[in-house]
């Protein structure tokens, strides 16, 4: 299953760009099944590709207790060192959050740069941040994650160089001085307050228009759905987190109805809490919505778990009480018996293909009935 991914996960880059060779490490206690660890590593591999890395090998350890110094123990850390030498590994990514001390200790043993899942996700967000608002939110999340991990001297972090996990918005290197980081965090928070205030004023100006927010797991097809419904041209991509800003478009439903529909940032398992907090301005579109469209990739593995993940994030941002329509996307890629099984299990859901424009009228009718049932 996951082993098939080794050595094949690359993205097209120019010949001059050297992809970092990456070793993925999955660590869990004995309560988690091995298949769950493998599945999580598959997602980590996709995140690594999106960040521009090349997955070379993976390493799994199941422990009864985590080692405070290295998480995986000195013996296993030495195994990582040996694997890294054999495959010329540039970067080791752990599928679990590490402390600054653990990162430092593992790096000393392996001689290889170490980052964790959160650092990888923040790096991807940094890479995909296009607008000033998105860049501000990403930088704030990065600095708030980095600050408690600064351990004394500034020189401790001068070793980072470049590469995955070290980039701020616009490819600039992340700040490493504690005092300047605190000052920068304060500046960014003030900037985001102004953004939120501006957005509140904008939303007041359209308070009488029905508002829809499209939410879902990353890469489920949110932007594709908004494009299909409104004939706009939002950026779509097979890579994770291609959308970081909320984009609002007008949706016309015959004969005379007008609604606002917003595409939002995708959700993910173990999404860093500080990232959710930093993206409050973007997620405000979800909080202000009259109804949510929860779009689901019907071809995805572990589909039920991804639905739960989205529901958990909605609860965390206190949007779980907003009415919601379940919409299963990409049904054109399902066999007939799979469609029947889904429809029997999720009887109130709507089944569409944003790409093939299937089922869109059913979704529009559902929205029309919800908003204009008395007209």
N, C-alpha and C positions, 0 to 999 in steps of 0.2 A: 504494500500500500504506500506508506511514506517513503520506503526505500527507493521506489521508482523515481522519486523527485531528485535524487542526488545527481549533481553534475549537469542537470538539464534546466535548472531554473535561472535563466538569464533574461535580461532585457536588452533591446537594441541600443547600443551606445556607439559613439564615434570610435574609430580605431585608436585614437589618442587617449581615451578614457580607460583607465585600468579599473576593472571591477574588483572590489575587495572580496577575497575568498573567505567564506564564512562557515564556521562550525556552530550548529545550533545545539543547545543543551536544554533538555526537559528534565525537571526535578519535581518530585512529588512525594507526599507521604503515602503510606500503604493504604489509605482510605480510597484513593482514586484508582480506577481501573486503567490498565495499560493503554487500552484503545483510546481512552479520553486524553491521555498524555500525547499519544501519537497524533490525534486529531488537532490538538492545540499546537503541536509542532508544525503541522501542515499549514495552519493559519500563520504561524510565525514565519514560515518559509515564504508565504505570499507577501507578507509585510516586508521581508528582507528584499525580495525582488523589487517591490515598489520603491524601496529606498535606494536601489541601484546595486545591490550586492549579488553575489553568486553563491548559492548554497552548495557546499562541497560534501559535507558529512553531518550526521546528527548523532547525539549521545543522550541516552536516557538513564536516569538513576531514580530508583524508588527507595526511600529511606524511612525508617521508623521515626527518627529524630534528625532535624537539620543541625549541621555543625555551625556554631555561632561565628567562627572565624572565616570559613570558606564555603559554607552551606553544604558542600558535597564531600568535605573531608580532604585531608592532604593527599591520601592515596589516589582518590579519583581525580584530584586536581593534577597530579603527576601524569595520570592517564591522558588527560586533556592536553598536557604539554607534549606528550609523545605523539598523539594524533595530529596536533598542530604542526609539529616538525615534519611528519610524514607527508602531509598534504599542503605544506607551505601556507597555513592558515594566517590570514591578516587580522581577523576579528572573530571573537567568540560572543554569541548572543544567548543570554539566559532567558528562558520563558517564565521568569519569576522576578519579582522586584528584589534588588540587592542593595545592601547598605554600602556606603562609601568604603568602609573598612573591608568588607567582603570583596569588593571590586579590587581594591589595592592588594589584598592578600593573594587572590587568584592570579592577578597579573604578575606578581612576583614569582609565583611558581611556574606559570605557563610561559611567561615572556611574551604574551599576546594581549592586545587591547581587549577589554571586557566592557560590554554594555548589557543592559537588561531590556525587557520587553517595553517598558514605559519609555525609556530613552529612544528606542527604535521608533515607537509611535510618534513621539514628539518630533523626531527628525523628519518623518514623512510629512507631518503637518507643516513643518517649516519649509520643506521642499515645495509643497503645493500651495502655500499661502501666496495669493496674488494681489489682493487688495490691501490697503493700509489697515483696515479693520482686522482682517484675518492675520496679518503679520503681527499686529499689536497683541492679539489674543494668544497667538502661538508663542511669541517671545515671553509673555507674562507667564504662561504655563511652564515653559522651559526653565526660566529663572527661579520660579517658586519650587520646582522640583530639584533644581541644582543647589540652591542655597543651603539646605541642611546637610548636603553631601560634601560641602567644602570642608576640608580637614586641615585647618592651619594654614601653612605657608602657601602663597600663590604659586610657588614653583611646583607644588604637588600636581597642579593641573597643566603646567606648561608642556608636559610630556604628550598631551593629547594629539597635537598635530592636527591633521584634517581627517575627513572621512565620516562614515555613518555615525550618528550620535553626537557629533561635535558642532553641527551646523546650526546657526541661527537663521532667521528669515533673511532671504537675499544671499544665502551662502556665506554670510559673515561668520567668523568664529565666535563662539559663545564667550561672554565675559567670565573672568575667573576671580575677580577681586570682590571680596565679600561686601565691603563698604559701597562700592559702585553698583553692585547688584541690588542692594537694598534701596539705593537712590533710584535706580532704574525701575524697580518694581513699583515704587511710589508714583513715579512719573507715568508709567503705563496704566496704573489703576485710575489715575485722574483722567487720562485720555479716554479710557473705556467708559467712565461715568458720563463724559460728554457725548460719546457715541450713543449710549443707552438713552440719554435724555433726548437726543435728536430723533432716535427711532420711536420713542414714545410719542413725540409730537406728530411724526409721520403717521403712526397708527391711529391717532385720534382723528386725523383728517379723513380716514377711510373706515371709521367705526361702524357705519351703517351698511357696509358691503360685507357679505358673508366671507369668512376667512377659513381657508383649508391649509393644513400643513401636512406635507408628505414626510413620513418618518420610516425608518427601517434600518436593518443591518447594512453595514457598508457593502457597496457593490450589488445591492438588490435590484437596482434599476430606478431609483427615485428621479434622477435627472431625465432619464429616458421617458418616464411616464409623464412628467411635466411637459417635456417637448412634444410628446404625442398628443396630449390634451389641448395644448395652447398653440402649437406650431411655432414655438420659440426654438432657440438654438443654444441651450445650455450645454456646457462641455460635458461629454460623456466619455467614460474610459473603463477598460477592464481592470485597471489598477485600483487599489484601495484608496479611499479618501481623496478622490479627485475633486470633490466638492467640499469646500470649507466655509463658504459664505452662504447665507440664506438668500435665495433669489426669488423674488415675488413676481408673478405674471398674472395677467387677466385671463380668466377662463370664461368663455361665452358658451351658454347652453341654450339651444333653441327652445322656444321661439324668441325669448327676450331677456333671458336671465344672465346676470353678470356676477362672477365670484372672483376672489383673489386666492391664488394657490402658491404656496411657498415650498421650495425645495430646500432641504436642510442637510446638515452634516450627518454622515452615517454613524451608526453606533457599532460597538465592538465589545466582545467579552473582555472583562478586566480592563475596561477603559479607565485610565487614571482619573481619580476624583478631582484633582486640581485642574485637569484639562476640561472637565465638564464645567467646573466653576469659572474658569477663564473664558469659556465660550458662552457665558450667560447672555451676552448681547445677541449672539446668533440664535441661541435656543429660545430667546424671547418670542420668536415667531411661533414656536410650538405652544408656548404658554398662552399666547393671545388667540390661538385658533379656536374657531367654533366647533370644528370637527377635525379629526386626524385620519389620514389614510396611512395605514400601516402596510407597507408593501413588502412582500416576501418573495425571495427567489425560490420558486417551486422545485428547482433542480439542485438546490444546495444540500450538502450532507448535514446531518445533525440539525435539521430544520426546526424541530420543536425547541431545541435549546436556544437557537437564535431568536425565536419568537419571545422566549422568556427573557433573554438578554435585553431586548428592546423594551419590553414591559418593565423590567427592573430600572432601566435608565429613565423611563417616563415617570416612574414612581419617585426616583431620586430628585428629579427636577419639578416634582409635584404637578405633573401633567396627566397622571394616570386616571383622573376622573373625567377627562374630556371624552366625549363620544368618539367612537373609533370604528372605522371600516377596515376589515381585513381584506387585502387584495393580493392574490397570488399571481406573480408575474412569470413570464417565460413558459406558459403552458403549451406553446407550440413545440417545445422540446420534450414534452412528455408523451409516453405511450398511452393509448386509450385506457388501459386498465389502471394506470397511475392516476389519470384524471378522475376516473370514477371513485377511486379510493380517497382522493383528496376531497372531492365533492361530498362524499358520504361523511367524512370526518369533520369537515368545516362547512356545515350546511348554510351558514349565514354569510360566508365569504363570497367575494367576486373573483372570477378567474379571467385573466387577461394575458395578452402579449403586447407590450408597449412597442416592440420592434415591428410586429406584423399588424398592429392596429386592431387586434382582436379583443372584443369585450369592452371596448371603451365606451360605447353607447350605454351599455348596462350600468357602468360606473357613473356616467353623467346623469342617467335617470335616477339613480340612487341618491345622488347629491341634490338633484332638483326636488325630489320628494322630501328630503330632509329639511331643506331650507324654505321651500315654497309650497308646503303641503296645503296651505290654506288659501292659495291664490288660484 
